[in-house]
């Protein structure tokens, strides 16, 4: 999808790293009662979005815990690339469902949000 959207191979690799990192973090929060992670990819005219959603019984886990991006120091080039793979990370809850959305804007400049 990222290739078809016109991202260069380096940007595609960084986006993939960010999605993998976010999935690995969410896997740690899956439980026996709620073992499923739904991953949705969407392409819009100005951006790509990857949404990760899962159910949990505990109070909402913050975006810093779910994605691991802000909670962890960037200690290596690999971590730096994972962080640079997306332009925006959003986190929301709907009842027992936790949703983390990773956004990669297409084009030169991401909107000011």
C-alpha positions as CSV (number, residue, x, y, z in Angstrom):
1,X,0.0,0.0,0.0
2,X,2.8,2.4,0.9
3,X,4.6,1.6,-2.5
4,X,1.3,2.3,-4.4
5,X,1.0,5.6,-2.5
6,X,4.3,6.7,-3.9
7,X,6.6,6.4,-0.8
8,X,10.2,5.7,-1.5
9,X,11.7,2.4,-0.3
10,X,13.3,4.0,2.7
11,X,10.0,5.6,3.8
12,X,8.2,2.2,3.3
13,X,10.8,0.4,5.4
14,X,10.5,3.0,8.2
15,X,6.7,2.8,8.1
16,X,6.9,-1.0,8.3
17,X,9.2,-0.7,11.3
18,X,6.8,1.6,13.1
19,X,3.9,-0.7,12.5
20,X,5.8,-3.8,13.6
21,X,7.0,-1.9,16.8
22,X,3.4,-0.9,17.6
23,X,2.1,-4.4,17.1
24,X,4.8,-5.9,19.3
25,X,3.8,-3.4,22.1
26,X,0.1,-4.2,21.8
27,X,0.8,-8.0,21.8
28,X,2.1,-7.5,25.4
29,X,-1.3,-6.2,26.4
30,X,-3.4,-8.9,24.9
31,X,-5.0,-11.2,27.5
32,X,-6.5,-14.7,27.5
33,X,-9.9,-13.1,27.8
34,X,-9.2,-10.7,24.9
35,X,-6.5,-12.3,22.7
36,X,-7.3,-10.6,19.4
37,X,-5.7,-7.6,17.7
38,X,-7.4,-6.1,14.7
39,X,-5.1,-4.2,12.3
40,X,-6.7,-2.0,9.6
41,X,-4.9,-0.3,6.8
42,X,-6.5,2.7,5.1
43,X,-5.3,4.9,2.2
44,X,-6.6,8.4,1.8
45,X,-5.6,11.0,-0.7
46,X,-3.2,12.7,1.7
47,X,-2.2,9.9,4.1
48,X,-1.9,6.3,5.1
49,X,-3.4,5.1,8.4
50,X,-2.8,1.9,10.3
51,X,-5.2,1.3,13.2
52,X,-4.5,-1.2,15.9
53,X,-7.5,-2.1,18.1
54,X,-8.0,-4.6,20.9
55,X,-10.3,-5.1,23.9
56,X,-9.0,-5.0,27.5
57,X,-10.5,-5.2,30.9
58,X,-8.2,-2.7,32.5
59,X,-8.5,1.1,32.4
60,X,-7.1,2.5,29.1
61,X,-3.4,2.0,28.6
62,X,-1.8,5.3,27.5
63,X,-0.3,5.8,24.1
64,X,3.2,6.0,25.6
65,X,2.7,2.4,26.9
66,X,0.9,1.0,23.8
67,X,3.3,2.3,21.1
68,X,6.4,2.5,23.2
69,X,7.6,5.4,21.1
70,X,7.6,8.1,23.7
71,X,8.2,6.0,26.8
72,X,11.4,4.6,25.5
73,X,14.6,6.6,24.8
74,X,15.8,6.4,21.2
75,X,19.0,4.4,21.9
76,X,19.9,3.1,18.5
77,X,19.5,4.0,14.8
78,X,16.9,1.2,14.5
79,X,14.7,2.8,17.2
80,X,15.2,6.2,15.6
81,X,14.0,4.8,12.3
82,X,10.9,3.2,13.9
83,X,10.0,6.5,15.5
84,X,10.5,8.4,12.2
85,X,8.3,5.9,10.3
86,X,5.1,7.8,11.1
87,X,4.1,11.4,11.3
88,X,1.4,11.1,13.9
89,X,0.3,8.6,16.7
90,X,-3.2,8.9,18.1
91,X,-4.7,6.9,20.9
92,X,-8.4,6.6,21.9
93,X,-10.6,4.3,23.8
94,X,-14.3,3.3,23.2
95,X,-15.5,1.4,26.2
96,X,-13.3,-1.7,26.5
97,X,-11.7,-1.1,23.0
98,X,-8.3,0.6,22.8
99,X,-7.4,2.0,19.4
100,X,-3.9,3.3,18.3
101,X,-3.7,5.0,15.0
102,X,-0.5,5.5,13.1
103,X,-0.6,8.1,10.4
104,X,1.9,8.6,7.6
105,X,1.2,11.8,5.5
106,X,1.9,11.7,1.8
107,X,3.6,14.6,0.2
108,X,6.1,17.2,1.4
109,X,4.5,18.6,4.6
110,X,2.3,17.0,7.2
111,X,-0.7,19.2,8.3
112,X,-0.2,21.0,11.6
113,X,-2.2,19.0,14.2
